[in-house]
Amino acid sequence: MAHSSAVTPRSTASRTTAASDSTGAPATAPTKASEADLCGVYSLSCAGSEVELRAKLDEAAGLSELFRVLADETRTRILYLLSEQELCVCDLAHLLDMTAPAVSHHLRLLRMTRLVRSRREGKQVFYTLNDEHVLTIIRTAQEHYQEES
């Protein structure tokens, strides 16, 4: 019994997304990628630097975990407050209208990713940004956000 294994690519040229605008009029947006976004030559343009580029991928290891931690609004707010001054868990809980255990949970994740460090003073533990790199991340993100507004 003969079986055809030919694969037919699906065309996206005629596919549109049906929606309506605020006036209720139908709007169509083609999902076809623009010609500028498509590679016209089906060969590797990075062939000469493939080894170097693959080695660079190793440098990105762990970055997604850092961005995952930073993606949480509460942790971002904690980092922002700590970029202003050193604070204890009680101060952070009060400022964020959260419980101390909830803040401690977020601080534990921030410590694990080396974004914050702590120091003990008697029974209180104070937190601050781990180093200037973290401050740079916060300030750069803030500048970027303000540019877009």
MODELLER restraints for C-alpha pairs under 7 A, 6 or more apart:
rsr = mdl.restraints
at = mdl.atoms
rsr.add(forms.Gaussian(group=physical.xy_distance, feature=features.Distance(at['CA:12:A'], at['CA:31:A']), mean=6.68, stdev=0.5))
rsr.add(forms.Gaussian(group=physical.xy_distance, feature=features.Distance(at['CA:12:A'], at['CA:32:A']), mean=5.36, stdev=0.5))
rsr.add(forms.Gaussian(group=physical.xy_distance, feature=features.Distance(at['CA:13:A'], at['CA:32:A']), mean=5.36, stdev=0.5))
rsr.add(forms.Gaussian(group=physical.xy_distance, feature=features.Distance(at['CA:15:A'], at['CA:30:A']), mean=6.26, stdev=0.5))
rsr.add(forms.Gaussian(group=physical.xy_distance, feature=features.Distance(at['CA:15:A'], at['CA:31:A']), mean=6.33, stdev=0.5))
rsr.add(forms.Gaussian(group=physical.xy_distance, feature=features.Distance(at['CA:16:A'], at['CA:28:A']), mean=5.93, stdev=0.5))
rsr.add(forms.Gaussian(group=physical.xy_distance, feature=features.Distance(at['CA:16:A'], at['CA:29:A']), mean=5.57, stdev=0.5))
rsr.add(forms.Gaussian(group=physical.xy_distance, feature=features.Distance(at['CA:16:A'], at['CA:30:A']), mean=4.44, stdev=0.5))
rsr.add(forms.Gaussian(group=physical.xy_distance, feature=features.Distance(at['CA:16:A'], at['CA:31:A']), mean=5.81, stdev=0.5))
rsr.add(forms.Gaussian(group=physical.xy_distance, feature=features.Distance(at['CA:17:A'], at['CA:28:A']), mean=5.52, stdev=0.5))
rsr.add(forms.Gaussian(group=physical.xy_distance, feature=features.Distance(at['CA:17:A'], at['CA:29:A']), mean=5.40, stdev=0.5))
rsr.add(forms.Gaussian(group=physical.xy_distance, feature=features.Distance(at['CA:17:A'], at['CA:30:A']), mean=6.37, stdev=0.5))
rsr.add(forms.Gaussian(group=physical.xy_distance, feature=features.Distance(at['CA:17:A'], at['CA:31:A']), mean=6.96, stdev=0.5))
rsr.add(forms.Gaussian(group=physical.xy_distance, feature=features.Distance(at['CA:18:A'], at['CA:26:A']), mean=6.92, stdev=0.5))
rsr.add(forms.Gaussian(group=physical.xy_distance, feature=features.Distance(at['CA:18:A'], at['CA:27:A']), mean=6.22, stdev=0.5))
rsr.add(forms.Gaussian(group=physical.xy_distance, feature=features.Distance(at['CA:18:A'], at['CA:28:A']), mean=5.36, stdev=0.5))
rsr.add(forms.Gaussian(group=physical.xy_distance, feature=features.Distance(at['CA:19:A'], at['CA:26:A']), mean=5.71, stdev=0.5))
rsr.add(forms.Gaussian(group=physical.xy_distance, feature=features.Distance(at['CA:19:A'], at['CA:27:A']), mean=5.25, stdev=0.5))
rsr.add(forms.Gaussian(group=physical.xy_distance, feature=features.Distance(at['CA:19:A'], at['CA:28:A']), mean=6.51, stdev=0.5))
rsr.add(forms.Gaussian(group=physical.xy_distance, feature=features.Distance(at['CA:20:A'], at['CA:26:A']), mean=4.25, stdev=0.5))
rsr.add(forms.Gaussian(group=physical.xy_distance, feature=features.Distance(at['CA:20:A'], at['CA:27:A']), mean=5.01, stdev=0.5))
rsr.add(forms.Gaussian(group=physical.xy_distance, feature=features.Distance(at['CA:21:A'], at['CA:27:A']), mean=6.35, stdev=0.5))
rsr.add(forms.Gaussian(group=physical.xy_distance, feature=features.Distance(at['CA:66:A'], at['CA:113:A']), mean=6.55, stdev=0.5))
rsr.add(forms.Gaussian(group=physical.xy_distance, feature=features.Distance(at['CA:70:A'], at['CA:76:A']), mean=5.85, stdev=0.5))
rsr.add(forms.Gaussian(group=physical.xy_distance, feature=features.Distance(at['CA:75:A'], at['CA:106:A']), mean=6.13, stdev=0.5))
rsr.add(forms.Gaussian(group=physical.xy_distance, feature=features.Distance(at['CA:80:A'], at['CA:138:A']), mean=6.79, stdev=0.5))
rsr.add(forms.Gaussian(group=physical.xy_distance, feature=features.Distance(at['CA:82:A'], at['CA:128:A']), mean=5.37, stdev=0.5))
rsr.add(forms.Gaussian(group=physical.xy_distance, feature=features.Distance(at['CA:82:A'], at['CA:129:A']), mean=6.05, stdev=0.5))
rsr.add(forms.Gaussian(group=physical.xy_distance, feature=features.Distance(at['CA:83:A'], at['CA:129:A']), mean=6.41, stdev=0.5))
rsr.add(forms.Gaussian(group=physical.xy_distance, feature=features.Distance(at['CA:83:A'], at['CA:135:A']), mean=6.19, stdev=0.5))
rsr.add(forms.Gaussian(group=physical.xy_distance, feature=features.Distance(at['CA:86:A'], at['CA:126:A']), mean=6.36, stdev=0.5))
rsr.add(forms.Gaussian(group=physical.xy_distance, feature=features.Distance(at['CA:86:A'], at['CA:127:A']), mean=5.54, stdev=0.5))
rsr.add(forms.Gaussian(group=physical.xy_distance, feature=features.Distance(at['CA:86:A'], at['CA:128:A']), mean=4.80, stdev=0.5))
rsr.add(forms.Gaussian(group=physical.xy_distance, feature=features.Distance(at['CA:87:A'], at['CA:126:A']), mean=5.32, stdev=0.5))
rsr.add(forms.Gaussian(group=physical.xy_distance, feature=features.Distance(at['CA:87:A'], at['CA:127:A']), mean=5.43, stdev=0.5))
rsr.add(forms.Gaussian(group=physical.xy_distance, feature=features.Distance(at['CA:87:A'], at['CA:128:A']), mean=6.84, stdev=0.5))
rsr.add(forms.Gaussian(group=physical.xy_distance, feature=features.Distance(at['CA:88:A'], at['CA:124:A']), mean=6.80, stdev=0.5))
rsr.add(forms.Gaussian(group=physical.xy_distance, feature=features.Distance(at['CA:88:A'], at['CA:125:A']), mean=5.65, stdev=0.5))
rsr.add(forms.Gaussian(group=physical.xy_distance, feature=features.Distance(at['CA:88:A'], at['CA:126:A']), mean=4.20, stdev=0.5))
rsr.add(forms.Gaussian(group=physical.xy_distance, feature=features.Distance(at['CA:88:A'], at['CA:127:A']), mean=5.86, stdev=0.5))
rsr.add(forms.Gaussian(group=physical.xy_distance, feature=features.Distance(at['CA:89:A'], at['CA:100:A']), mean=6.10, stdev=0.5))
rsr.add(forms.Gaussian(group=physical.xy_distance, feature=features.Distance(at['CA:89:A'], at['CA:103:A']), mean=6.62, stdev=0.5))
rsr.add(forms.Gaussian(group=physical.xy_distance, feature=features.Distance(at['CA:89:A'], at['CA:104:A']), mean=6.69, stdev=0.5))
rsr.add(forms.Gaussian(group=physical.xy_distance, feature=features.Distance(at['CA:90:A'], at['CA:100:A']), mean=6.10, stdev=0.5))
rsr.add(forms.Gaussian(group=physical.xy_distance, feature=features.Distance(at['CA:93:A'], at['CA:99:A']), mean=5.54, stdev=0.5))
rsr.add(forms.Gaussian(group=physical.xy_distance, feature=features.Distance(at['CA:93:A'], at['CA:100:A']), mean=5.29, stdev=0.5))
rsr.add(forms.Gaussian(group=physical.xy_distance, feature=features.Distance(at['CA:93:A'], at['CA:103:A']), mean=6.03, stdev=0.5))
rsr.add(forms.Gaussian(group=physical.xy_distance, feature=features.Distance(at['CA:110:A'], at['CA:116:A']), mean=5.73, stdev=0.5))
rsr.add(forms.Gaussian(group=physical.xy_distance, feature=features.Distance(at['CA:111:A'], at['CA:117:A']), mean=6.07, stdev=0.5))
rsr.add(forms.Gaussian(group=physical.xy_distance, feature=features.Distance(at['CA:114:A'], at['CA:130:A']), mean=6.39, stdev=0.5))
rsr.add(forms.Gaussian(group=physical.xy_distance, feature=features.Distance(at['CA:115:A'], at['CA:129:A']), mean=6.03, stdev=0.5))
rsr.add(forms.Gaussian(group=physical.xy_distance, feature=features.Distance(at['CA:115:A'], at['CA:130:A']), mean=5.25, stdev=0.5))
rsr.add(forms.Gaussian(group=physical.xy_distance, feature=features.Distance(at['CA:115:A'], at['CA:134:A']), mean=6.18, stdev=0.5))
rsr.add(forms.Gaussian(group=physical.xy_distance, feature=features.Distance(at['CA:116:A'], at['CA:127:A']), mean=6.57, stdev=0.5))
rsr.add(forms.Gaussian(group=physical.xy_distance, feature=features.Distance(at['CA:116:A'], at['CA:128:A']), mean=5.58, stdev=0.5))
rsr.add(forms.Gaussian(group=physical.xy_distance, feature=features.Distance(at['CA:116:A'], at['CA:129:A']), mean=4.34, stdev=0.5))
rsr.add(forms.Gaussian(group=physical.xy_distance, feature=features.Distance(at['CA:116:A'], at['CA:130:A']), mean=4.33, stdev=0.5))
rsr.add(forms.Gaussian(group=physical.xy_distance, feature=features.Distance(at['CA:117:A'], at['CA:127:A']), mean=5.72, stdev=0.5))
rsr.add(forms.Gaussian(group=physical.xy_distance, feature=features.Distance(at['CA:117:A'], at['CA:128:A']), mean=5.70, stdev=0.5))
rsr.add(forms.Gaussian(group=physical.xy_distance, feature=features.Distance(at['CA:117:A'], at['CA:129:A']), mean=6.19, stdev=0.5))
rsr.add(forms.Gaussian(group=physical.xy_distance, feature=features.Distance(at['CA:117:A'], at['CA:130:A']), mean=5.05, stdev=0.5))
rsr.add(forms.Gaussian(group=physical.xy_distance, feature=features.Distance(at['CA:118:A'], at['CA:125:A']), mean=6.38, stdev=0.5))
rsr.add(forms.Gaussian(group=physical.xy_distance, feature=features.Distance(at['CA:118:A'], at['CA:126:A']), mean=5.46, stdev=0.5))
rsr.add(forms.Gaussian(group=physical.xy_distance, feature=features.Distance(at['CA:118:A'], at['CA:127:A']), mean=4.47, stdev=0.5))
rsr.add(forms.Gaussian(group=physical.xy_distance, feature=features.Distance(at['CA:118:A'], at['CA:128:A']), mean=6.47, stdev=0.5))
rsr.add(forms.Gaussian(group=physical.xy_distance, feature=features.Distance(at['CA:119:A'], at['CA:125:A']), mean=5.62, stdev=0.5))
rsr.add(forms.Gaussian(group=physical.xy_distance, feature=features.Distance(at['CA:119:A'], at['CA:126:A']), mean=5.35, stdev=0.5))
rsr.add(forms.Gaussian(group=physical.xy_distance, feature=features.Distance(at['CA:119:A'], at['CA:127:A']), mean=6.63, stdev=0.5))
rsr.add(forms.Gaussian(group=physical.xy_distance, feature=features.Distance(at['CA:120:A'], at['CA:126:A']), mean=6.27, stdev=0.5))
rsr.add(forms.Gaussian(group=physical.xy_distance, feature=features.Distance(at['CA:129:A'], at['CA:135:A']), mean=7.00, stdev=0.5))
